[in-house]
Amino acid sequence: MTRLVPLVLVLALTVWCLVSIAQAPEGTLRNLPRWAWVLLVLLVPLVGGIAYVVAGRPTDQPPRPHGSRPAPRGPDDDEEFLRGL
């Protein structure tokens, strides 16, 4: 019975990762394309699953073009607005 627990945990991690990869919006996965994450998680289940959780899961923030700055959060953060006062 105790030998079965690690196997079930690895299987659960693999299934969770595959579902997460499949449900992630296009372009939000980090570091690798979707097909590469699927292959990594399937071919190397434990290491691939941990790698996906650490380095591949989408962030809560939408991707920004390289070099762009984040939008101001309110009028007091917008320098142009403050200059116009």
PyMOL Python script that loads the backbone (N, CA, C, O; Angstrom):
from pymol import cmd

cmd.read_pdbstr("""\
ATOM      1  N   MET A   1       0.814  -1.189   0.000  1.00  0.00           N
ATOM      2  CA  MET A   1       0.000   0.000   0.000  1.00  0.00           C
ATOM      3  C   MET A   1       0.861   1.258   0.000  1.00  0.00           C
ATOM      4  O   MET A   1       0.558   2.204  -0.726  1.00  0.00           O
ATOM      5  N   THR A   2       1.930   1.290   0.799  1.00  0.00           N
ATOM      6  CA  THR A   2       2.768   2.486   0.863  1.00  0.00           C
ATOM      7  C   THR A   2       3.546   2.697  -0.434  1.00  0.00           C
ATOM      8  O   THR A   2       3.948   3.822  -0.731  1.00  0.00           O
ATOM      9  N   ARG A   3       3.764   1.646  -1.202  1.00  0.00           N
ATOM     10  CA  ARG A   3       4.434   1.795  -2.491  1.00  0.00           C
ATOM     11  C   ARG A   3       3.515   2.433  -3.526  1.00  0.00           C
ATOM     12  O   ARG A   3       3.981   3.002  -4.514  1.00  0.00           O
ATOM     13  N   LEU A   4       2.241   2.339  -3.300  1.00  0.00           N
ATOM     14  CA  LEU A   4       1.267   2.864  -4.247  1.00  0.00           C
ATOM     15  C   LEU A   4       1.087   4.386  -4.109  1.00  0.00           C
ATOM     16  O   LEU A   4       0.723   5.053  -5.078  1.00  0.00           O
ATOM     17  N   VAL A   5       1.334   4.927  -2.935  1.00  0.00           N
ATOM     18  CA  VAL A   5       1.111   6.357  -2.682  1.00  0.00           C
ATOM     19  C   VAL A   5       1.977   7.243  -3.592  1.00  0.00           C
ATOM     20  O   VAL A   5       1.429   8.150  -4.218  1.00  0.00           O
ATOM     21  N   PRO A   6       3.294   7.032  -3.699  1.00  0.00           N
ATOM     22  CA  PRO A   6       4.092   7.882  -4.601  1.00  0.00           C
ATOM     23  C   PRO A   6       3.634   7.780  -6.057  1.00  0.00           C
ATOM     24  O   PRO A   6       3.636   8.780  -6.774  1.00  0.00           O
ATOM     25  N   LEU A   7       3.248   6.603  -6.493  1.00  0.00           N
ATOM     26  CA  LEU A   7       2.770   6.422  -7.856  1.00  0.00           C
ATOM     27  C   LEU A   7       1.494   7.223  -8.096  1.00  0.00           C
ATOM     28  O   LEU A   7       1.349   7.860  -9.139  1.00  0.00           O
ATOM     29  N   VAL A   8       0.588   7.193  -7.156  1.00  0.00           N
ATOM     30  CA  VAL A   8      -0.657   7.949  -7.277  1.00  0.00           C
ATOM     31  C   VAL A   8      -0.376   9.454  -7.270  1.00  0.00           C
ATOM     32  O   VAL A   8      -1.006  10.201  -8.019  1.00  0.00           O
ATOM     33  N   LEU A   9       0.558   9.900  -6.437  1.00  0.00           N
ATOM     34  CA  LEU A   9       0.911  11.318  -6.400  1.00  0.00           C
ATOM     35  C   LEU A   9       1.528  11.789  -7.713  1.00  0.00           C
ATOM     36  O   LEU A   9       1.197  12.872  -8.196  1.00  0.00           O
ATOM     37  N   VAL A  10       2.413  10.996  -8.290  1.00  0.00           N
ATOM     38  CA  VAL A  10       3.024  11.356  -9.580  1.00  0.00           C
ATOM     39  C   VAL A  10       1.963  11.363 -10.675  1.00  0.00           C
ATOM     40  O   VAL A  10       1.960  12.248 -11.531  1.00  0.00           O
ATOM     41  N   LEU A  11       1.072  10.394 -10.654  1.00  0.00           N
ATOM     42  CA  LEU A  11      -0.013  10.344 -11.640  1.00  0.00           C
ATOM     43  C   LEU A  11      -0.932  11.560 -11.495  1.00  0.00           C
ATOM     44  O   LEU A  11      -1.338  12.150 -12.495  1.00  0.00           O
ATOM     45  N   ALA A  12      -1.255  11.929 -10.277  1.00  0.00           N
ATOM     46  CA  ALA A  12      -2.114  13.093 -10.043  1.00  0.00           C
ATOM     47  C   ALA A  12      -1.425  14.372 -10.516  1.00  0.00           C
ATOM     48  O   ALA A  12      -2.067  15.224 -11.128  1.00  0.00           O
ATOM     49  N   LEU A  13      -0.135  14.517 -10.243  1.00  0.00           N
ATOM     50  CA  LEU A  13       0.610  15.687 -10.703  1.00  0.00           C
ATOM     51  C   LEU A  13       0.632  15.751 -12.230  1.00  0.00           C
ATOM     52  O   LEU A  13       0.455  16.821 -12.814  1.00  0.00           O
ATOM     53  N   THR A  14       0.847  14.613 -12.868  1.00  0.00           N
ATOM     54  CA  THR A  14       0.885  14.564 -14.324  1.00  0.00           C
ATOM     55  C   THR A  14      -0.457  14.963 -14.927  1.00  0.00           C
ATOM     56  O   THR A  14      -0.508  15.763 -15.862  1.00  0.00           O
ATOM     57  N   VAL A  15      -1.538  14.409 -14.396  1.00  0.00           N
ATOM     58  CA  VAL A  15      -2.868  14.734 -14.912  1.00  0.00           C
ATOM     59  C   VAL A  15      -3.175  16.210 -14.678  1.00  0.00           C
ATOM     60  O   VAL A  15      -3.693  16.882 -15.569  1.00  0.00           O
ATOM     61  N   TRP A  16      -2.861  16.721 -13.486  1.00  0.00           N
ATOM     62  CA  TRP A  16      -3.120  18.130 -13.187  1.00  0.00           C
ATOM     63  C   TRP A  16      -2.350  19.036 -14.144  1.00  0.00           C
ATOM     64  O   TRP A  16      -2.894  20.023 -14.640  1.00  0.00           O
ATOM     65  N   CYS A  17      -1.084  18.705 -14.406  1.00  0.00           N
ATOM     66  CA  CYS A  17      -0.272  19.511 -15.318  1.00  0.00           C
ATOM     67  C   CYS A  17      -0.849  19.488 -16.732  1.00  0.00           C
ATOM     68  O   CYS A  17      -0.931  20.530 -17.383  1.00  0.00           O
ATOM     69  N   LEU A  18      -1.246  18.322 -17.208  1.00  0.00           N
ATOM     70  CA  LEU A  18      -1.798  18.220 -18.555  1.00  0.00           C
ATOM     71  C   LEU A  18      -3.092  19.010 -18.687  1.00  0.00           C
ATOM     72  O   LEU A  18      -3.313  19.667 -19.705  1.00  0.00           O
ATOM     73  N   VAL A  19      -3.942  18.954 -17.683  1.00  0.00           N
ATOM     74  CA  VAL A  19      -5.190  19.728 -17.710  1.00  0.00           C
ATOM     75  C   VAL A  19      -4.882  21.221 -17.676  1.00  0.00           C
ATOM     76  O   VAL A  19      -5.508  22.000 -18.395  1.00  0.00           O
ATOM     77  N   SER A  20      -3.932  21.619 -16.855  1.00  0.00           N
ATOM     78  CA  SER A  20      -3.555  23.020 -16.762  1.00  0.00           C
ATOM     79  C   SER A  20      -2.972  23.521 -18.084  1.00  0.00           C
ATOM     80  O   SER A  20      -3.276  24.634 -18.513  1.00  0.00           O
ATOM     81  N   ILE A  21      -2.152  22.722 -18.717  1.00  0.00           N
ATOM     82  CA  ILE A  21      -1.564  23.091 -20.007  1.00  0.00           C
ATOM     83  C   ILE A  21      -2.662  23.230 -21.059  1.00  0.00           C
ATOM     84  O   ILE A  21      -2.648  24.173 -21.852  1.00  0.00           O
ATOM     85  N   ALA A  22      -3.603  22.302 -21.069  1.00  0.00           N
ATOM     86  CA  ALA A  22      -4.670  22.323 -22.064  1.00  0.00           C
ATOM     87  C   ALA A  22      -5.604  23.524 -21.871  1.00  0.00           C
ATOM     88  O   ALA A  22      -6.130  24.055 -22.849  1.00  0.00           O
ATOM     89  N   GLN A  23      -5.813  23.951 -20.642  1.00  0.00           N
ATOM     90  CA  GLN A  23      -6.738  25.042 -20.365  1.00  0.00           C
ATOM     91  C   GLN A  23      -6.096  26.424 -20.407  1.00  0.00           C
ATOM     92  O   GLN A  23      -6.808  27.428 -20.392  1.00  0.00           O
ATOM     93  N   ALA A  24      -4.790  26.495 -20.458  1.00  0.00           N
ATOM     94  CA  ALA A  24      -4.106  27.790 -20.463  1.00  0.00           C
ATOM     95  C   ALA A  24      -4.389  28.528 -21.768  1.00  0.00           C
ATOM     96  O   ALA A  24      -4.309  27.935 -22.843  1.00  0.00           O
ATOM     97  N   PRO A  25      -4.718  29.816 -21.683  1.00  0.00           N
ATOM     98  CA  PRO A  25      -4.932  30.597 -22.903  1.00  0.00           C
ATOM     99  C   PRO A  25      -3.678  30.614 -23.774  1.00  0.00           C
ATOM    100  O   PRO A  25      -2.556  30.513 -23.277  1.00  0.00           O
ATOM    101  N   GLU A  26      -3.888  30.743 -25.062  1.00  0.00           N
ATOM    102  CA  GLU A  26      -2.784  30.731 -26.018  1.00  0.00           C
ATOM    103  C   GLU A  26      -1.796  31.854 -25.715  1.00  0.00           C
ATOM    104  O   GLU A  26      -2.192  33.005 -25.526  1.00  0.00           O
ATOM    105  N   GLY A  27      -0.521  31.516 -25.673  1.00  0.00           N
ATOM    106  CA  GLY A  27       0.523  32.507 -25.474  1.00  0.00           C
ATOM    107  C   GLY A  27       0.819  32.843 -24.020  1.00  0.00           C
ATOM    108  O   GLY A  27       1.629  33.734 -23.762  1.00  0.00           O
ATOM    109  N   THR A  28       0.193  32.165 -23.055  1.00  0.00           N
ATOM    110  CA  THR A  28       0.442  32.509 -21.660  1.00  0.00           C
ATOM    111  C   THR A  28       1.413  31.559 -20.979  1.00  0.00           C
ATOM    112  O   THR A  28       1.920  31.880 -19.904  1.00  0.00           O
ATOM    113  N   LEU A  29       1.689  30.403 -21.565  1.00  0.00           N
ATOM    114  CA  LEU A  29       2.661  29.481 -20.970  1.00  0.00           C
ATOM    115  C   LEU A  29       4.059  30.086 -21.107  1.00  0.00           C
ATOM    116  O   LEU A  29       4.391  30.690 -22.126  1.00  0.00           O
ATOM    117  N   ARG A  30       4.865  29.913 -20.068  1.00  0.00           N
ATOM    118  CA  ARG A  30       6.193  30.521 -20.054  1.00  0.00           C
ATOM    119  C   ARG A  30       7.257  29.535 -20.504  1.00  0.00           C
ATOM    120  O   ARG A  30       7.125  28.331 -20.282  1.00  0.00           O
ATOM    121  N   ASN A  31       8.300  30.033 -21.129  1.00  0.00           N
ATOM    122  CA  ASN A  31       9.563  29.357 -21.432  1.00  0.00           C
ATOM    123  C   ASN A  31       9.523  28.314 -22.542  1.00  0.00           C
ATOM    124  O   ASN A  31      10.531  28.150 -23.229  1.00  0.00           O
ATOM    125  N   LEU A  32       8.440  27.613 -22.755  1.00  0.00           N
ATOM    126  CA  LEU A  32       8.354  26.617 -23.817  1.00  0.00           C
ATOM    127  C   LEU A  32       6.982  26.690 -24.463  1.00  0.00           C
ATOM    128  O   LEU A  32       6.030  27.157 -23.838  1.00  0.00           O
ATOM    129  N   PRO A  33       6.865  26.234 -25.714  1.00  0.00           N
ATOM    130  CA  PRO A  33       5.532  26.167 -26.318  1.00  0.00           C
ATOM    131  C   PRO A  33       4.704  25.043 -25.689  1.00  0.00           C
ATOM    132  O   PRO A  33       5.238  24.166 -25.009  1.00  0.00           O
ATOM    133  N   ARG A  34       3.406  25.088 -25.928  1.00  0.00           N
ATOM    134  CA  ARG A  34       2.468  24.120 -25.340  1.00  0.00           C
ATOM    135  C   ARG A  34       2.870  22.675 -25.652  1.00  0.00           C
ATOM    136  O   ARG A  34       2.875  21.835 -24.752  1.00  0.00           O
ATOM    137  N   TRP A  35       3.202  22.375 -26.898  1.00  0.00           N
ATOM    138  CA  TRP A  35       3.517  20.996 -27.275  1.00  0.00           C
ATOM    139  C   TRP A  35       4.757  20.488 -26.529  1.00  0.00           C
ATOM    140  O   TRP A  35       4.831  19.309 -26.182  1.00  0.00           O
ATOM    141  N   ALA A  36       5.732  21.374 -26.282  1.00  0.00           N
ATOM    142  CA  ALA A  36       6.949  20.961 -25.580  1.00  0.00           C
ATOM    143  C   ALA A  36       6.647  20.645 -24.118  1.00  0.00           C
ATOM    144  O   ALA A  36       7.202  19.697 -23.563  1.00  0.00           O
ATOM    145  N   TRP A  37       5.760  21.441 -23.479  1.00  0.00           N
ATOM    146  CA  TRP A  37       5.390  21.150 -22.085  1.00  0.00           C
ATOM    147  C   TRP A  37       4.657  19.818 -22.000  1.00  0.00           C
ATOM    148  O   TRP A  37       4.886  19.043 -21.071  1.00  0.00           O
ATOM    149  N   VAL A  38       3.780  19.546 -22.957  1.00  0.00           N
ATOM    150  CA  VAL A  38       3.060  18.267 -22.946  1.00  0.00           C
ATOM    151  C   VAL A  38       4.041  17.107 -23.068  1.00  0.00           C
ATOM    152  O   VAL A  38       3.952  16.136 -22.317  1.00  0.00           O
ATOM    153  N   LEU A  39       4.974  17.203 -24.009  1.00  0.00           N
ATOM    154  CA  LEU A  39       5.967  16.139 -24.163  1.00  0.00           C
ATOM    155  C   LEU A  39       6.823  15.965 -22.910  1.00  0.00           C
ATOM    156  O   LEU A  39       7.079  14.839 -22.481  1.00  0.00           O
ATOM    157  N   LEU A  40       7.260  17.068 -22.328  1.00  0.00           N
ATOM    158  CA  LEU A  40       8.098  16.991 -21.130  1.00  0.00           C
ATOM    159  C   LEU A  40       7.350  16.332 -19.976  1.00  0.00           C
ATOM    160  O   LEU A  40       7.903  15.479 -19.281  1.00  0.00           O
ATOM    161  N   VAL A  41       6.100  16.725 -19.770  1.00  0.00           N
ATOM    162  CA  VAL A  41       5.315  16.169 -18.661  1.00  0.00           C
ATOM    163  C   VAL A  41       5.013  14.689 -18.901  1.00  0.00           C
ATOM    164  O   VAL A  41       4.992  13.907 -17.951  1.00  0.00           O
ATOM    165  N   LEU A  42       4.781  14.296 -20.145  1.00  0.00           N
ATOM    166  CA  LEU A  42       4.473  12.889 -20.431  1.00  0.00           C
ATOM    167  C   LEU A  42       5.710  11.995 -20.426  1.00  0.00           C
ATOM    168  O   LEU A  42       5.650  10.859 -19.957  1.00  0.00           O
ATOM    169  N   LEU A  43       6.832  12.500 -20.946  1.00  0.00           N
ATOM    170  CA  LEU A  43       8.028  11.656 -21.063  1.00  0.00           C
ATOM    171  C   LEU A  43       8.818  11.550 -19.761  1.00  0.00           C
ATOM    172  O   LEU A  43       9.440  10.522 -19.495  1.00  0.00           O
ATOM    173  N   VAL A  44       8.797  12.594 -18.958  1.00  0.00           N
ATOM    174  CA  VAL A  44       9.510  12.602 -17.680  1.00  0.00           C
ATOM    175  C   VAL A  44       8.521  13.095 -16.625  1.00  0.00           C
ATOM    176  O   VAL A  44       8.584  14.257 -16.224  1.00  0.00           O
ATOM    177  N   PRO A  45       7.613  12.240 -16.171  1.00  0.00           N
ATOM    178  CA  PRO A  45       6.469  12.696 -15.374  1.00  0.00           C
ATOM    179  C   PRO A  45       6.812  13.522 -14.138  1.00  0.00           C
ATOM    180  O   PRO A  45       6.287  14.627 -14.002  1.00  0.00           O
ATOM    181  N   LEU A  46       7.640  13.062 -13.256  1.00  0.00           N
ATOM    182  CA  LEU A  46       7.894  13.795 -12.019  1.00  0.00           C
ATOM    183  C   LEU A  46       8.684  15.071 -12.279  1.00  0.00           C
ATOM    184  O   LEU A  46       8.275  16.148 -11.844  1.00  0.00           O
ATOM    185  N   VAL A  47       9.795  14.968 -12.973  1.00  0.00           N
ATOM    186  CA  VAL A  47      10.638  16.121 -13.258  1.00  0.00           C
ATOM    187  C   VAL A  47       9.903  17.112 -14.163  1.00  0.00           C
ATOM    188  O   VAL A  47       9.969  18.322 -13.945  1.00  0.00           O
ATOM    189  N   GLY A  48       9.208  16.601 -15.173  1.00  0.00           N
ATOM    190  CA  GLY A  48       8.464  17.470 -16.074  1.00  0.00           C
ATOM    191  C   GLY A  48       7.347  18.208 -15.360  1.00  0.00           C
ATOM    192  O   GLY A  48       7.121  19.390 -15.617  1.00  0.00           O
ATOM    193  N   GLY A  49       6.645  17.521 -14.464  1.00  0.00           N
ATOM    194  CA  GLY A  49       5.578  18.164 -13.707  1.00  0.00           C
ATOM    195  C   GLY A  49       6.092  19.253 -12.792  1.00  0.00           C
ATOM    196  O   GLY A  49       5.503  20.331 -12.706  1.00  0.00           O
ATOM    197  N   ILE A  50       7.187  18.974 -12.110  1.00  0.00           N
ATOM    198  CA  ILE A  50       7.777  19.977 -11.223  1.00  0.00           C
ATOM    199  C   ILE A  50       8.303  21.154 -12.038  1.00  0.00           C
ATOM    200  O   ILE A  50       8.147  22.306 -11.634  1.00  0.00           O
ATOM    201  N   ALA A  51       8.922  20.874 -13.180  1.00  0.00           N
ATOM    202  CA  ALA A  51       9.429  21.956 -14.039  1.00  0.00           C
ATOM    203  C   ALA A  51       8.284  22.829 -14.537  1.00  0.00           C
ATOM    204  O   ALA A  51       8.418  24.052 -14.598  1.00  0.00           O
ATOM    205  N   TYR A  52       7.165  22.216 -14.892  1.00  0.00           N
ATOM    206  CA  TYR A  52       6.015  23.000 -15.353  1.00  0.00           C
ATOM    207  C   TYR A  52       5.482  23.900 -14.235  1.00  0.00           C
ATOM    208  O   TYR A  52       5.182  25.071 -14.468  1.00  0.00           O
ATOM    209  N   VAL A  53       5.366  23.356 -13.030  1.00  0.00           N
ATOM    210  CA  VAL A  53       4.847  24.149 -11.913  1.00  0.00           C
ATOM    211  C   VAL A  53       5.776  25.322 -11.609  1.00  0.00           C
ATOM    212  O   VAL A  53       5.310  26.425 -11.325  1.00  0.00           O
ATOM    213  N   VAL A  54       7.084  25.089 -11.668  1.00  0.00           N
ATOM    214  CA  VAL A  54       8.049  26.133 -11.315  1.00  0.00           C
ATOM    215  C   VAL A  54       8.247  27.131 -12.461  1.00  0.00           C
ATOM    216  O   VAL A  54       8.279  28.339 -12.226  1.00  0.00           O
ATOM    217  N   ALA A  55       8.379  26.640 -13.696  1.00  0.00           N
ATOM    218  CA  ALA A  55       8.818  27.515 -14.782  1.00  0.00           C
ATOM    219  C   ALA A  55       7.847  27.660 -15.935  1.00  0.00           C
ATOM    220  O   ALA A  55       8.126  28.416 -16.866  1.00  0.00           O
ATOM    221  N   GLY A  56       6.728  26.974 -15.913  1.00  0.00           N
ATOM    222  CA  GLY A  56       5.882  27.020 -17.091  1.00  0.00           C
ATOM    223  C   GLY A  56       4.483  27.545 -16.896  1.00  0.00           C
ATOM    224  O   GLY A  56       3.848  27.997 -17.850  1.00  0.00           O
ATOM    225  N   ARG A  57       3.987  27.491 -15.659  1.00  0.00           N
ATOM    226  CA  ARG A  57       2.615  27.922 -15.426  1.00  0.00           C
ATOM    227  C   ARG A  57       2.425  29.377 -15.814  1.00  0.00           C
ATOM    228  O   ARG A  57       3.317  30.201 -15.613  1.00  0.00           O
ATOM    229  N   PRO A  58       1.265  29.694 -16.368  1.00  0.00           N
ATOM    230  CA  PRO A  58       0.997  31.089 -16.716  1.00  0.00           C
ATOM    231  C   PRO A  58       0.932  31.954 -15.459  1.00  0.00           C
ATOM    232  O   PRO A  58       0.498  31.504 -14.399  1.00  0.00           O
ATOM    233  N   THR A  59       1.361  33.169 -15.598  1.00  0.00           N
ATOM    234  CA  THR A  59       1.244  34.117 -14.495  1.00  0.00           C
ATOM    235  C   THR A  59      -0.142  34.747 -14.541  1.00  0.00           C
ATOM    236  O   THR A  59      -0.858  34.597 -15.531  1.00  0.00           O
ATOM    237  N   ASP A  60      -0.521  35.440 -13.492  1.00  0.00           N
ATOM    238  CA  ASP A  60      -1.814  36.109 -13.457  1.00  0.00           C
ATOM    239  C   ASP A  60      -1.815  37.359 -14.327  1.00  0.00           C
ATOM    240  O   ASP A  60      -2.876  37.877 -14.675  1.00  0.00           O
ATOM    241  N   GLN A  61      -0.643  37.837 -14.674  1.00  0.00           N
ATOM    242  CA  GLN A  61      -0.538  39.058 -15.458  1.00  0.00           C
ATOM    243  C   GLN A  61      -0.535  38.719 -16.944  1.00  0.00           C
ATOM    244  O   GLN A  61       0.090  37.738 -17.347  1.00  0.00           O
ATOM    245  N   PRO A  62      -1.227  39.517 -17.773  1.00  0.00           N
ATOM    246  CA  PRO A  62      -1.187  39.271 -19.215  1.00  0.00           C
ATOM    247  C   PRO A  62       0.203  39.574 -19.763  1.00  0.00           C
ATOM    248  O   PRO A  62       0.887  40.457 -19.244  1.00  0.00           O
ATOM    249  N   PRO A  63       0.629  38.865 -20.793  1.00  0.00           N
ATOM    250  CA  PRO A  63       1.953  39.118 -21.351  1.00  0.00           C
ATOM    251  C   PRO A  63       2.019  40.522 -21.956  1.00  0.00           C
ATOM    252  O   PRO A  63       1.065  40.990 -22.577  1.00  0.00           O
ATOM    253  N   ARG A  64       3.173  41.188 -21.761  1.00  0.00           N
ATOM    254  CA  ARG A  64       3.379  42.518 -22.303  1.00  0.00           C
ATOM    255  C   ARG A  64       4.444  42.455 -23.381  1.00  0.00           C
ATOM    256  O   ARG A  64       5.337  41.609 -23.318  1.00  0.00           O
ATOM    257  N   PRO A  65       4.365  43.335 -24.371  1.00  0.00           N
ATOM    258  CA  PRO A  65       5.434  43.402 -25.361  1.00  0.00           C
ATOM    259  C   PRO A  65       6.748  43.773 -24.687  1.00  0.00           C
ATOM    260  O   PRO A  65       6.755  44.494 -23.690  1.00  0.00           O
ATOM    261  N   HIS A  66       7.834  43.293 -25.216  1.00  0.00           N
ATOM    262  CA  HIS A  66       9.153  43.537 -24.637  1.00  0.00           C
ATOM    263  C   HIS A  66       9.449  45.037 -24.643  1.00  0.00           C
ATOM    264  O   HIS A  66       9.276  45.709 -25.659  1.00  0.00           O
ATOM    265  N   GLY A  67       9.889  45.543 -23.517  1.00  0.00           N
ATOM    266  CA  GLY A  67      10.269  46.936 -23.412  1.00  0.00           C
ATOM    267  C   GLY A  67       9.139  47.870 -23.040  1.00  0.00           C
ATOM    268  O   GLY A  67       9.379  49.057 -22.822  1.00  0.00           O
ATOM    269  N   SER A  68       7.927  47.380 -22.962  1.00  0.00           N
ATOM    270  CA  SER A  68       6.828  48.271 -22.592  1.00  0.00           C
ATOM    271  C   SER A  68       6.729  48.381 -21.082  1.00  0.00           C
ATOM    272  O   SER A  68       7.078  47.449 -20.357  1.00  0.00           O
ATOM    273  N   ARG A  69       6.258  49.508 -20.619  1.00  0.00           N
ATOM    274  CA  ARG A  69       6.111  49.687 -19.185  1.00  0.00           C
ATOM    275  C   ARG A  69       4.673  49.403 -18.789  1.00  0.00           C
ATOM    276  O   ARG A  69       3.776  49.542 -19.620  1.00  0.00           O
ATOM    277  N   PRO A  70       4.428  49.014 -17.559  1.00  0.00           N
ATOM    278  CA  PRO A  70       3.068  48.713 -17.138  1.00  0.00           C
ATOM    279  C   PRO A  70       2.203  49.975 -17.129  1.00  0.00           C
ATOM    280  O   PRO A  70       2.700  51.083 -16.929  1.00  0.00           O
ATOM    281  N   ALA A  71       0.918  49.788 -17.347  1.00  0.00           N
ATOM    282  CA  ALA A  71      -0.019  50.909 -17.347  1.00  0.00           C
ATOM    283  C   ALA A  71      -0.164  51.453 -15.932  1.00  0.00           C
ATOM    284  O   ALA A  71      -0.066  50.696 -14.966  1.00  0.00           O
ATOM    285  N   PRO A  72      -0.395  52.749 -15.799  1.00  0.00           N
ATOM    286  CA  PRO A  72      -0.607  53.320 -14.465  1.00  0.00           C
ATOM    287  C   PRO A  72      -1.843  52.713 -13.803  1.00  0.00           C
ATOM    288  O   PRO A  72      -2.796  52.332 -14.483  1.00  0.00           O
ATOM    289  N   ARG A  73      -1.820  52.626 -12.490  1.00  0.00           N
ATOM    290  CA  ARG A  73      -2.938  52.020 -11.759  1.00  0.00           C
ATOM    291  C   ARG A  73      -4.029  53.035 -11.441  1.00  0.00           C
ATOM    292  O   ARG A  73      -5.189  52.657 -11.280  1.00  0.00           O
ATOM    293  N   GLY A  74      -3.692  54.277 -11.351  1.00  0.00           N
ATOM    294  CA  GLY A  74      -4.670  55.300 -11.023  1.00  0.00           C
ATOM    295  C   GLY A  74      -4.165  56.651 -11.481  1.00  0.00           C
ATOM    296  O   GLY A  74      -3.026  56.754 -11.938  1.00  0.00           O
ATOM    297  N   PRO A  75      -4.979  57.694 -11.374  1.00  0.00           N
ATOM    298  CA  PRO A  75      -4.544  59.004 -11.852  1.00  0.00           C
ATOM    299  C   PRO A  75      -3.305  59.523 -11.130  1.00  0.00           C
ATOM    300  O   PRO A  75      -2.511  60.253 -11.723  1.00  0.00           O
ATOM    301  N   ASP A  76      -3.126  59.166  -9.878  1.00  0.00           N
ATOM    302  CA  ASP A  76      -1.952  59.661  -9.153  1.00  0.00           C
ATOM    303  C   ASP A  76      -0.668  58.961  -9.577  1.00  0.00           C
ATOM    304  O   ASP A  76       0.420  59.407  -9.211  1.00  0.00           O
ATOM    305  N   ASP A  77      -0.766  57.882 -10.337  1.00  0.00           N
ATOM    306  CA  ASP A  77       0.421  57.191 -10.850  1.00  0.00           C
ATOM    307  C   ASP A  77       0.767  57.618 -12.276  1.00  0.00           C
ATOM    308  O   ASP A  77       1.830  57.261 -12.784  1.00  0.00           O
ATOM    309  N   ASP A  78      -0.113  58.372 -12.925  1.00  0.00           N
ATOM    310  CA  ASP A  78       0.082  58.774 -14.300  1.00  0.00           C
ATOM    311  C   ASP A  78       0.771  60.144 -14.350  1.00  0.00           C
ATOM    312  O   ASP A  78       0.160  61.162 -14.025  1.00  0.00           O
ATOM    313  N   GLU A  79       2.045  60.164 -14.758  1.00  0.00           N
ATOM    314  CA  GLU A  79       2.817  61.402 -14.772  1.00  0.00           C
ATOM    315  C   GLU A  79       2.218  62.444 -15.696  1.00  0.00           C
ATOM    316  O   GLU A  79       2.233  63.633 -15.378  1.00  0.00           O
ATOM    317  N   GLU A  80       1.692  62.022 -16.832  1.00  0.00           N
ATOM    318  CA  GLU A  80       1.093  62.971 -17.768  1.00  0.00           C
ATOM    319  C   GLU A  80      -0.134  63.647 -17.154  1.00  0.00           C
ATOM    320  O   GLU A  80      -0.330  64.852 -17.312  1.00  0.00           O
ATOM    321  N   PHE A  81      -0.942  62.879 -16.464  1.00  0.00           N
ATOM    322  CA  PHE A  81      -2.118  63.438 -15.795  1.00  0.00           C
ATOM    323  C   PHE A  81      -1.705  64.441 -14.724  1.00  0.00           C
ATOM    324  O   PHE A  81      -2.313  65.504 -14.601  1.00  0.00           O
ATOM    325  N   LEU A  82      -0.682  64.111 -13.955  1.00  0.00           N
ATOM    326  CA  LEU A  82      -0.236  64.996 -12.884  1.00  0.00           C
ATOM    327  C   LEU A  82       0.349  66.307 -13.439  1.00  0.00           C
ATOM    328  O   LEU A  82       0.189  67.363 -12.826  1.00  0.00           O
ATOM    329  N   ARG A  83       1.022  66.240 -14.590  1.00  0.00           N
ATOM    330  CA  ARG A  83       1.560  67.447 -15.203  1.00  0.00           C
ATOM    331  C   ARG A  83       0.450  68.397 -15.628  1.00  0.00           C
ATOM    332  O   ARG A  83       0.634  69.614 -15.614  1.00  0.00           O
ATOM    333  N   GLY A  84      -0.704  67.846 -16.007  1.00  0.00           N
ATOM    334  CA  GLY A  84      -1.813  68.651 -16.478  1.00  0.00           C
ATOM    335  C   GLY A  84      -2.606  69.327 -15.355  1.00  0.00           C
ATOM    336  O   GLY A  84      -3.507  70.118 -15.634  1.00  0.00           O
ATOM    337  N   LEU A  85      -2.294  69.038 -14.126  1.00  0.00           N
ATOM    338  CA  LEU A  85      -3.026  69.654 -13.015  1.00  0.00           C
ATOM    339  C   LEU A  85      -2.586  71.067 -12.731  1.00  0.00           C
ATOM    340  O   LEU A  85      -3.115  71.708 -11.823  1.00  0.00           O
TER     341      LEU A  85
END
""", "prot")
cmd.dss("prot")
cmd.show_as("cartoon", "prot")
cmd.util.cbc("prot")
cmd.orient("prot")
